[in-house]
Amino acid sequence: MNAPNQSSDLAPVDARISGQRLWERLCAMAEIGATAKGGVNRQALTNEDTRGRMLLLEWATARGYQASIDPIGNLFIRRAGRNPALSPVMTGSHLDSQPTGGKFDGVYGVLAGLEVFETLDDYGVTTERPMELVVWMNEEGSRFPPPTMGSAVAAGALPLAEALAIRDVKGADVASALQAQIVALPPLGQRELGIDAHAYIEAHIEQGPVLENETCDVGIVTGIQGLHAYEIQLIGAEAHAGTTPLRHRKDALVAATALIARIRAAIVDPLDVLRFTVGRFEVYPGSPNTVPGKVTFNIDLRHPDAAHLLGAGDKILQLCQGEIEGCPISAKVLLRSTPVSFDARVVGAVRDAANARGMKFRDIVSGATHDAKYTAQHVPTGMVFVPCEKGISHNEAESARPVDVAAGAQVLCDAMLAIMSA
């Protein structure tokens, strides 16, 4: 596209994003790690994750953008501004997915950010500040718990050494998997840990049904509910399934299921606001004719009120003291992330952008956690949501419409320009 006229961020042209280009990029990225049911399996630091980053870098370097990486594997792509000394306006999300993930979770925010950069190039828009696109490492936490690992380390909420030592179920650690990815990628600039930006705005699918049910074009995200993550382990004793009477067993699986039921009963929420999930459950040795000797499972706990979340978490830790069914219990806190309210100025810029385009919108609190939760601890932060079909996410059936992803990218573009000089 030829630039209609040259412009600066102080008096920008009406830069309209290319919905077709954005959709084509989403479809191309969805081919990497594609599953038979139409989703993706592109877990953090796998070959598929590396291929996704390589494709993004191919698109970015074709435009002349500069790429760098930090010690935990967060990938940064910079569009230059007139004054390189100024902190950038930042956007981004993640490319990694759940094992049976969808085509839009995370990747939409990354490619919407790239579309903003390319649109401004197409229209000849130069900005005083640089712009930066970040691909956060391991947002999902499906292979290496906890989630939002890359942004947590960058924000100082999780020590780098601790994160690098975390292992997946097959015994591989983050450090070795990250090194393998870095070797496979083209040469990248080296960047120190930290979050340095004038502001951060993240685009994402809602992952819930509210926007679709209310026929909204976009959602103006005002904050994110809190998340606690725990790892629970019970130690029993392996025994022969055919010869060991029940009264003589220390069955870690029986103990674990009893413990989960006890926890659910103890933290029940009559208002059904608290979210309690056991999403990973590992039984050792995993033989059909051996009494399980060890069980490890993870708890995902969420609530928008910090005090309620902490109280429920403390109950869980109390119940995980001592033993049950003769099996000692141990509990490890993987993550305690408090609820976050976003910066009023950035939220206002996103709202004004949607309003100026004549879009139908509403304010919304995110029930899912995002990397924006950690950026908000350091820089003014906001988010824009777009509807997803039936609110389905973390599922191969996850879907969104081209018109909606284009609307969100347009709001992102306008809001990033507006916040440049704010």
C-alpha positions in Angstrom: 0.0 0.0 0.0 1.3 3.5 -0.8 1.2 6.0 2.1 -1.7 8.4 1.5 0.3 11.1 3.2 3.1 11.5 5.8 2.1 12.0 9.4 3.3 12.1 13.0 1.6 10.8 16.1 0.7 14.4 17.0 -1.6 14.7 13.9 -2.1 11.1 12.7 -4.0 10.2 9.5 -7.0 7.9 9.8 -4.8 4.8 9.7 -7.1 1.9 9.0 -5.7 -1.6 9.7 -5.9 -4.3 7.1 -8.4 -6.9 8.4 -7.6 -9.2 5.6 -3.9 -9.2 6.2 -4.5 -9.8 9.9 -6.8 -12.7 9.2 -4.4 -14.3 6.8 -1.6 -14.0 9.4 -3.8 -15.7 12.0 -4.6 -18.5 9.6 -0.9 -19.0 8.7 0.2 -19.1 12.4 -2.7 -21.6 13.1 -1.0 -24.1 10.7 1.9 -24.4 13.2 0.9 -27.0 15.7 -2.4 -27.5 14.0 -4.6 -30.3 15.5 -7.1 -32.6 13.8 -10.0 -30.9 15.5 -9.1 -27.4 14.3 -7.1 -26.1 17.2 -3.4 -25.9 18.0 -0.9 -27.6 20.2 2.0 -25.1 20.4 3.2 -25.4 24.0 6.0 -23.2 25.4 9.6 -24.0 24.2 8.5 -26.9 21.9 9.5 -27.1 18.3 6.1 -25.8 17.4 6.6 -22.7 19.6 10.0 -22.1 18.0 8.5 -22.4 14.5 5.8 -19.8 15.5 8.4 -17.4 16.7 10.5 -17.9 13.5 7.4 -17.1 11.3 6.8 -13.9 13.3 10.4 -12.9 13.0 10.3 -13.5 9.3 7.3 -11.0 9.0 8.9 -8.5 11.3 12.4 -8.4 9.9 10.9 -8.0 6.4 9.7 -4.7 7.6 13.0 -3.8 9.2 12.0 -4.1 12.8 14.6 -4.9 15.3 14.3 -8.1 17.5 15.8 -8.9 20.9 15.3 -11.5 23.6 15.7 -11.4 27.4 17.1 -14.1 29.7 13.7 -15.8 30.3 12.9 -15.9 26.5 10.6 -13.0 26.2 10.9 -11.8 22.6 10.8 -8.1 21.7 10.2 -6.5 18.3 10.7 -2.8 18.0 9.4 -0.2 15.5 11.7 2.8 15.7 10.5 6.2 16.7 12.1 9.6 16.1 13.5 9.7 19.6 15.1 6.3 20.5 15.8 7.4 24.0 12.2 7.6 24.9 10.4 4.5 26.5 8.2 2.7 24.0 4.5 2.3 23.8 4.2 -1.5 24.1 1.7 -4.2 23.1 1.8 -7.9 22.8 0.7 -11.3 24.2 1.9 -14.9 23.6 2.3 -17.5 21.0 2.3 -20.6 23.2 -0.9 -22.6 23.6 -2.7 -25.2 25.7 -2.2 -28.9 24.6 -5.7 -28.7 23.0 -5.7 -24.9 22.5 -7.4 -22.6 20.1 -6.2 -20.5 17.2 -6.7 -17.1 18.8 -5.8 -17.2 22.5 -2.6 -15.1 22.8 -1.6 -15.2 19.2 -4.3 -12.7 18.3 -2.7 -10.1 20.6 0.7 -10.6 19.0 -0.5 -10.4 15.4 -2.8 -7.5 16.2 0.3 -5.6 17.5 2.2 -6.5 14.3 -0.7 -5.3 12.2 -0.6 -2.0 14.1 3.1 -1.6 13.2 2.5 -2.5 9.5 -0.5 -0.2 9.2 1.4 2.8 10.5 4.2 1.9 8.0 1.6 1.8 5.2 0.2 5.2 6.1 3.7 6.7 6.6 3.0 7.5 10.3 6.1 8.2 12.3 6.0 8.5 16.1 8.1 10.3 18.6 8.4 7.3 20.8 9.3 3.8 19.6 6.7 1.1 19.6 7.4 -2.4 20.9 5.8 -5.8 20.4 6.5 -8.4 23.1 5.9 -12.1 22.9 5.8 -13.3 26.5 7.4 -16.7 27.1 5.1 -19.4 28.5 2.0 -17.5 29.3 -0.1 -20.7 29.4 2.0 -22.7 31.9 0.6 -25.9 30.4 4.1 -27.5 29.9 6.0 -25.6 32.6 3.8 -24.3 35.5 3.1 -21.6 36.6 1.4 -19.6 33.9 2.5 -16.1 32.9 6.1 -17.2 33.6 7.9 -14.8 31.2 6.1 -11.7 32.4 6.4 -12.7 36.0 10.2 -13.1 35.8 10.4 -9.8 33.9 8.4 -8.1 36.6 10.6 -9.5 39.4 7.7 -11.6 40.8 9.4 -14.9 40.0 13.2 -15.3 40.4 14.9 -16.2 37.1 16.9 -19.1 38.6 13.7 -20.6 40.0 11.9 -20.3 36.7 14.8 -21.8 34.7 14.9 -24.8 37.1 11.2 -25.8 36.6 10.7 -29.1 34.9 8.0 -30.5 32.7 6.4 -34.0 33.3 9.1 -35.6 31.2 11.9 -34.1 33.3 13.1 -31.4 30.8 13.9 -28.0 32.5 13.1 -24.5 31.3 16.8 -23.6 31.0 17.6 -26.4 28.5 14.4 -26.0 26.5 15.0 -22.3 26.2 18.6 -22.7 25.1 17.5 -25.1 22.4 15.0 -22.5 21.2 17.5 -19.7 21.1 20.0 -21.8 19.1 17.2 -22.5 16.5 16.2 -18.9 16.1 18.1 -16.4 14.0 20.6 -14.2 15.9 18.8 -11.8 18.3 19.9 -8.8 20.3 20.3 -9.4 24.0 18.1 -7.6 26.4 18.1 -7.3 30.2 15.2 -8.4 32.4 12.6 -5.7 33.2 9.5 -4.0 31.9 10.3 -0.5 30.5 7.5 1.2 28.6 5.5 4.4 28.5 2.4 2.3 28.5 1.3 -1.3 27.6 -2.0 -2.2 25.9 -2.8 -5.9 25.2 -5.4 -7.2 22.8 -7.0 -10.6 23.5 -10.1 -12.6 22.8 -12.5 -12.4 25.8 -12.5 -16.2 26.6 -16.0 -15.8 27.9 -19.5 -15.2 26.5 -20.3 -11.7 27.8 -19.4 -9.6 24.7 -21.0 -12.0 22.2 -24.2 -12.2 24.3 -24.4 -8.4 24.4 -23.4 -8.0 20.8 -20.5 -5.8 21.7 -17.7 -5.0 19.2 -15.1 -4.8 21.9 -14.7 -4.9 25.6 -12.8 -2.3 27.6 -10.9 -4.2 30.3 -10.7 -2.5 33.6 -8.7 -5.1 35.5 -8.0 -8.8 36.1 -9.1 -11.1 38.9 -6.5 -12.7 41.2 -4.9 -16.1 40.7 -3.3 -18.5 43.1 -1.6 -21.7 41.9 -0.6 -24.6 44.1 1.1 -27.9 43.7 -0.1 -30.7 46.0 1.7 -34.0 46.5 0.6 -37.1 48.5 3.0 -39.9 49.3 1.6 -43.4 49.7 3.2 -46.8 49.1 3.2 -48.9 46.0 1.7 -52.4 46.5 0.4 -55.3 44.6 -3.2 -54.7 43.5 -4.2 -58.4 43.9 -2.6 -59.3 47.2 -2.8 -56.2 49.4 -6.0 -55.8 51.5 -7.6 -52.4 51.4 -7.0 -51.8 55.1 -3.3 -52.3 54.7 -2.9 -49.9 51.8 -1.6 -46.3 51.6 -3.3 -45.5 48.3 -2.1 -42.0 47.2 -4.9 -41.8 44.6 -7.7 -42.5 47.1 -6.1 -40.0 49.4 -5.9 -37.4 46.7 -9.5 -37.7 45.7 -10.6 -37.5 49.3 -8.4 -34.4 49.8 -9.9 -32.6 46.7 -13.4 -33.3 47.9 -12.5 -31.9 51.4 -11.0 -28.8 49.9 -14.0 -28.1 47.6 -16.4 -28.4 50.6 -14.3 -26.1 52.7 -14.0 -23.2 50.2 -17.5 -23.5 48.7 -18.8 -20.0 47.5 -22.6 -19.6 47.6 -22.2 -16.7 45.0 -20.2 -19.0 42.6 -17.6 -16.3 42.1 -14.6 -18.3 43.3 -13.0 -20.5 40.6 -11.4 -23.7 41.8 -9.8 -26.1 39.3 -7.7 -29.2 39.4 -6.4 -29.2 35.9 -3.3 -31.5 36.2 -3.3 -34.8 38.0 -0.4 -37.2 37.9 -0.4 -40.7 39.3 2.8 -42.7 40.0 3.8 -45.3 38.9 0.7 -45.3 36.7 0.4 -49.1 36.4 -3.1 -50.7 36.3 -2.1 -53.4 38.8 -0.1 -51.4 41.3 -1.5 -49.4 44.2 -0.5 -45.7 43.5 2.4 -44.6 45.6 2.4 -40.9 44.7 0.0 -38.4 43.3 0.8 -34.8 42.3 -1.9 -32.4 41.3 -2.2 -28.6 40.7 -4.8 -26.2 41.9 -5.9 -23.1 40.0 -7.7 -20.7 42.3 -9.2 -17.3 41.2 -11.3 -14.5 42.6 -11.6 -10.8 41.9 -11.4 -9.9 45.6 -7.9 -10.2 47.1 -9.1 -10.9 50.7 -11.5 -13.7 49.6 -8.8 -15.2 47.4 -6.2 -15.2 50.2 -8.7 -16.6 52.7 -9.6 -19.5 50.3 -5.9 -20.1 49.6 -5.0 -20.2 53.3 -7.8 -22.8 53.9 -6.3 -25.0 51.2 -2.8 -24.8 52.8 -4.3 -25.7 56.2 -6.0 -28.7 54.8 -2.8 -29.8 53.1 -1.0 -30.2 56.5 -0.5 -33.6 58.0 -1.8 -36.7 56.2 -5.0 -38.2 54.8 -5.8 -41.9 54.4 -2.3 -42.6 55.8 -0.6 -40.5 53.1 1.5 -37.5 54.1 0.6 -34.3 52.2 2.9 -31.5 51.1 1.8 -28.2 49.4 3.8 -25.7 47.4 2.7 -22.2 46.5 3.6 -21.8 42.8 2.0 -18.4 42.3 0.0 -15.8 44.3 -1.1 -13.1 42.0 -3.4 -10.5 43.4 -6.3 -8.8 41.5 -5.2 -5.8 39.4 -7.0 -2.6 38.4 -5.7 -1.1 35.2 -4.5 2.5 34.7 -7.5 4.9 34.3 -5.6 6.9 31.6 -4.9 3.9 29.4 -8.4 2.4 30.0 -9.8 5.8 28.9 -7.7 5.8 25.8 -9.0 2.4 24.8 -12.6 3.5 25.6 -12.2 6.7 23.6 -10.8 4.8 20.6 -13.8 2.4 20.5 -16.2 5.3 20.9 -14.6 7.4 18.2 -15.0 4.5 15.8 -18.7 4.2 16.6 -18.3 0.7 18.2 -20.6 -0.8 20.7 -18.6 -1.6 23.8 -18.8 -2.2 27.6 -16.4 -2.3 30.5 -15.4 -5.8 31.6 -13.1 -7.4 34.2 -11.0 -10.3 32.9 -11.7 -13.6 34.5 -8.6 -15.1 32.9 -5.2 -14.0 33.8 -2.9 -12.3 31.3 0.6 -11.0 31.1 -0.9 -7.5 31.5 -1.3 -8.4 35.1 2.4 -8.1 35.6 3.0 -5.1 33.3 0.4 -3.3 35.4 2.8 -3.5 38.4 5.4 -1.4 36.5 3.8 0.7 33.7 0.4 2.1 32.9 -1.6 -0.8 31.4 -4.9 -1.6 29.7 -6.5 -4.2 27.5 -9.0 -4.5 24.8 -11.1 -7.7 24.4 -12.9 -9.0 21.3 -15.8 -11.5 21.3 -15.1 -15.2 20.8 -17.8 -17.7 19.7 -19.9 -18.9 22.7 -17.1 -17.8 25.0 -15.2 -21.0 24.3 -11.4 -20.9 24.9 -8.6 -23.3 26.0 -10.4 -25.6 23.5 -9.8 -26.6 19.9 -13.3 -25.3 19.1 -12.2 -21.7 20.0 -13.3 -19.3 17.2 -13.6 -15.6 16.4 -14.9 -13.6 13.5 -12.7 -11.6 11.1 -14.8 -8.5 11.7 -14.3 -8.7 15.4 -10.5 -9.3 15.4 -10.2 -6.4 12.9 -12.3 -4.1 15.2 -10.0 -4.9 18.2 -6.9 -4.3 16.2 -8.2 -0.9 15.1 -9.0 0.1 18.6 -5.5 -1.1 19.6 -3.9 1.0 16.9 -5.9 4.2 17.8 -5.3 3.8 21.5 -1.6 3.3 21.1 -1.3 6.4 19.0 -3.4 8.4 21.5 -1.3 7.3 24.5 1.9 8.3 22.8 1.9 11.8 24.1 -0.4 11.3 27.1 
